[in-house]
Amino acid sequence: MKQRDLSRVFDYVFVGAGISGPFIAKDLCAKGADCLMLEAGRQYTRKTYPDNGLDGTSQMYWAGGLELNHDSRIAFLRPKVVGGGSVVNQALVDRFDDDALDSWKQVSGISDFNTDAMAPWYEAAESEIEIQEIPSQFQNDNAKIFDRGFKKLGFKNAPLRRAQSNCRLEEGNCCIECLNGCRLGSKQSTPETVLKNALENGLTLVPETEVMQIKVLSGGDIRLSGLDGKGLQVNYKARNLVLSAGAIGNTRLLLNSGFGRKNSNIGKGFFCHPQYMSFGIYKEKINSHLGAFQAFKSDDQGFRKEGFKLENVYAGPESIALLVPGFGAAHHRYMEKLDHFACIEVCTRDITPGQIKVNRKGKALIRKMRNKEDLNRYQKGQKVIEDIFTSTGAKEIIHGRLGIGLHLMGCCALGTDPATSVVNPEFRLHSQANIFCADSSVFPNAPGINPSLTIMALSKKAAAQILRSVA
Ligand SMILES: Cc1cc2nc3c(=O)[nH]c(=O)nc-3n(C[C@H](O)[C@H](O)[C@H](O)COP(=O)(O)OP(=O)(O)OC[C@H]3O[C@@H](n4cnc5c(N)ncnc54)[C@H](O)[C@@H]3O)c2cc1C
């Protein structure tokens, strides 16, 4: 058995145990690489995931739940937990279409961005997880309203593909709970899948350790310094570094470590698919929180051309309370009707790039604008939602007060040209060959499609590339 000697020089050190890191680590560890993974968040088990939304939000996200953009119109939810987004997300997995990959090819100059060349990487990613749709007998009333409205208005929808294995819905389980981590182990989060496998193959995982600085030593090795769970300074060394801390995490770390002087593109091109939830209030109880609350997505080429998609979603009462309008008694009156709420969200494909910078204390500052076209996309989607609610008998319709950013992408864009990108087609930083990155930060623009399956596919591709280069 390997000794837990963390002072040695590892082959690879990973910053971040979200989706990308564990997908790459699994393949490197299987080939005998000596890997260390540092994660700022806590490590939970099925038994210890928080059992309510307030604890889940405050314990498993950066800044205790929400970070805001510069004008406080978009709230970002950035996971901070072993497993990252795969633990707290809605587990919807979609491949990118030609439209998304073509636009990536144009921006990045990488010809491999097409559905044929990406297919083997999607297949490799899909082989690591189970993917299911919600059987029709378990669709709850929130899902049925979505479906009925689409049919009445003549729009096309499709079942959602979820990374789950057995939600035991026949026993009355409610999917809303899995937003704080799935207690059944059904959700195909990385701790249940690839991370587990990497640990079995020798990965050393150190949770509750925030990496603060990267230093390239004179011989080329990388030294990382950070703070452990007790606030004590820790240092680790490796021959290679894999950045897997997400768009904001990687950018903050690179800028705080002086890499902005080597490549001024770091931090530029931040996208987040701003999402806006709307609620239809019905006379009868909808009980959106019970059972499988999400089963459908829009699959309408008209919407895709207009730059938005609609999703059948819901959230815990602590999140909905934040979005519902009004204060005091007026707010309370809405919250009393929660059982009567149905919910649909419009997710926009944003075209205005934002930028992440750091202030003098090293804190990330998120500048994210929405131009006229971004707002136009949101308003068009919102109009369809209003039509769906009206056509299915809603008595009142309310719109969430804040845009939400869950798909945090970009800032270390992939590309062939160092003058316009940060990471090269071999997933190495243009400015430092032994630093790799294949997570959400490498997205060159917003695809308008759920990102996690593509993060997994890119990570599989990056792992193969890394292994080829050391063979
Ligand atoms: C509520 C919610 C719902 C979502 N639903 C979906 C969905 O249905 N489908 C979909 O495709 N996507 C969804 N997403 C988005 C998806 O989860 C993310 O795009 C994905 O997790 C990004 O993967 P990643 O590997 O880039 O980073 P992450 O999964 O965010 O992991 C990064 C990890 O790095 C750690 N880290 C950051 N900085 C440091 C540091 N300095 N030191 C140590 N560790 C650090 C973080 O704590 C985090 O755990 C959702 C996200 C949220 C929040």
The ligand as an ORCA input file, in Angstrom:
! r2SCAN-3c Opt
* xyz 0 1
  C     -27.497     24.134     -9.069
  C     -26.773     23.774    -10.339
  C     -27.446     23.042    -11.316
  C     -26.793     22.703    -12.503
  N     -27.433     21.882    -13.380
  C     -26.748     21.415    -14.466
  C     -27.328     20.435    -15.316
  O     -28.433     19.956    -15.073
  N     -26.606     20.028    -16.390
  C     -25.360     20.527    -16.680
  O     -24.759     20.128    -17.679
  N     -24.789     21.427    -15.871
  C     -25.431     21.860    -14.765
  N     -24.821     22.734    -13.906
  C     -23.458     23.205    -14.250
  C     -22.382     22.145    -14.016
  O     -22.559     21.515    -12.767
  C     -21.005     22.827    -14.109
  O     -20.888     23.368    -15.403
  C     -19.876     21.837    -13.847
  O     -19.946     21.335    -12.530
  C     -18.520     22.489    -14.046
  O     -17.560     21.480    -13.894
  P     -16.054     21.823    -13.566
  O     -15.320     20.544    -13.433
  O     -15.586     22.821    -14.551
  O     -16.102     22.603    -12.158
  P     -16.870     22.301    -10.803
  O     -17.744     21.127    -10.909
  O     -17.487     23.596    -10.388
  O     -15.694     21.935     -9.803
  C     -14.675     22.839     -9.459
  C     -14.193     22.482     -8.050
  O     -12.980     23.190     -7.826
  C     -12.955     23.622     -6.480
  N     -12.044     24.774     -6.355
  C     -12.193     26.010     -6.912
  N     -11.148     26.805     -6.578
  C     -10.334     26.052     -5.796
  C      -9.087     26.309     -5.158
  N      -8.465     27.485     -5.259
  N      -8.535     25.324     -4.409
  C      -9.139     24.111     -4.308
  N     -10.326     23.807     -4.901
  C     -10.898     24.767     -5.646
  C     -14.402     23.978     -6.187
  O     -14.646     23.990     -4.801
  C     -15.165     22.903     -6.949
  O     -15.510     21.813     -6.141
  C     -25.451     23.126    -12.721
  C     -24.783     23.856    -11.751
  C     -25.425     24.177    -10.567
  C     -24.680     24.962     -9.520
*
